[in-house]
């Protein structure tokens, strides 16, 4: 079984999601990047785009309007300017 990584998605108003997941893909300033447990420490700006979380075969997406990501080997925190669940955009 693959190791999970803790993921927090925070907007200016509140904590939107706090969950352990298999993988998170974020829209970094230089392009999309996938984050798994054991990732090298990194701080990156984020551009507008989709955050994609994969957990036990389930795919969950949020649209963000930009922000910052702080990544460590055990956790990723995304501070989004605005985050909207993909299901609300359809």
C-alpha positions as CSV (number, residue, x, y, z in Angstrom):
1,X,0.0,0.0,0.0
2,X,1.3,3.4,-1.0
3,X,2.2,5.9,1.7
4,X,-0.3,8.9,2.0
5,X,0.5,12.6,2.3
6,X,-1.5,15.0,4.5
7,X,-3.3,17.7,2.4
8,X,-4.8,21.0,3.6
9,X,-6.7,23.3,1.3
10,X,-7.1,26.8,2.9
11,X,-9.0,29.8,1.5
12,X,-9.0,33.3,3.1
13,X,-12.3,32.5,4.8
14,X,-11.7,29.0,6.1
15,X,-10.1,25.5,6.0
16,X,-11.8,23.8,3.0
17,X,-10.3,20.4,3.2
18,X,-8.0,18.4,5.5
19,X,-7.3,14.9,4.4
20,X,-4.6,12.2,3.8
21,X,-4.4,11.4,0.1
22,X,-2.3,9.3,-2.3
23,X,-1.4,12.2,-4.6
24,X,-2.1,15.9,-5.2
25,X,-1.5,17.7,-8.5
26,X,-1.3,21.5,-8.2
27,X,-0.9,24.2,-10.9
28,X,2.6,25.6,-10.1
29,X,3.9,28.7,-11.7
30,X,6.0,26.7,-14.1
31,X,3.4,24.0,-14.8
32,X,1.4,21.3,-13.1
33,X,3.3,19.2,-10.5
34,X,2.4,16.0,-8.8
35,X,3.1,15.6,-5.1
36,X,3.5,12.3,-3.4
37,X,4.6,11.4,0.2
38,X,8.4,11.9,0.4
39,X,8.5,14.9,-1.9
40,X,11.4,17.3,-1.4
41,X,10.5,20.4,0.6
42,X,9.3,23.2,-1.7
43,X,7.4,26.5,-1.6
44,X,5.8,27.6,-4.9
45,X,3.4,30.2,-6.2
46,X,0.3,28.8,-7.9
47,X,-1.5,30.0,-10.9
48,X,-5.2,29.7,-11.7
49,X,-6.0,26.0,-12.5
50,X,-7.2,22.7,-11.1
51,X,-6.1,21.0,-8.0
52,X,-6.5,17.2,-8.4
53,X,-6.5,14.8,-5.4
54,X,-6.3,11.1,-5.8
55,X,-7.3,9.0,-2.9
56,X,-8.1,5.2,-3.1
57,X,-9.1,5.6,-6.7
58,X,-11.4,8.5,-6.0
59,X,-10.6,11.8,-7.9
60,X,-11.6,15.1,-6.3
61,X,-11.0,18.5,-8.0
62,X,-11.0,22.1,-7.0
63,X,-10.5,25.2,-9.2
64,X,-8.3,27.8,-7.6
65,X,-7.6,31.3,-8.7
66,X,-3.9,31.2,-7.6
67,X,-2.1,31.2,-4.3
68,X,0.8,29.4,-2.7
69,X,1.8,25.8,-1.9
70,X,4.1,24.7,0.9
71,X,5.3,21.1,0.5
72,X,7.2,18.9,2.9
73,X,7.8,15.1,2.7
74,X,4.7,14.4,4.8
75,X,2.3,17.3,4.1
76,X,1.2,19.8,1.4
77,X,-0.7,23.0,2.3
78,X,-2.3,25.1,-0.4
79,X,-3.2,28.7,0.5
80,X,-5.6,29.6,-2.3
81,X,-6.9,33.0,-3.2
82,X,-10.2,31.4,-4.0
83,X,-11.2,27.7,-4.3
84,X,-14.3,26.3,-5.9
85,X,-15.2,22.6,-5.9
86,X,-15.2,21.3,-9.5
87,X,-18.7,19.9,-9.0
88,X,-20.0,23.5,-8.5
89,X,-18.6,24.6,-11.8
90,X,-20.5,22.1,-14.0
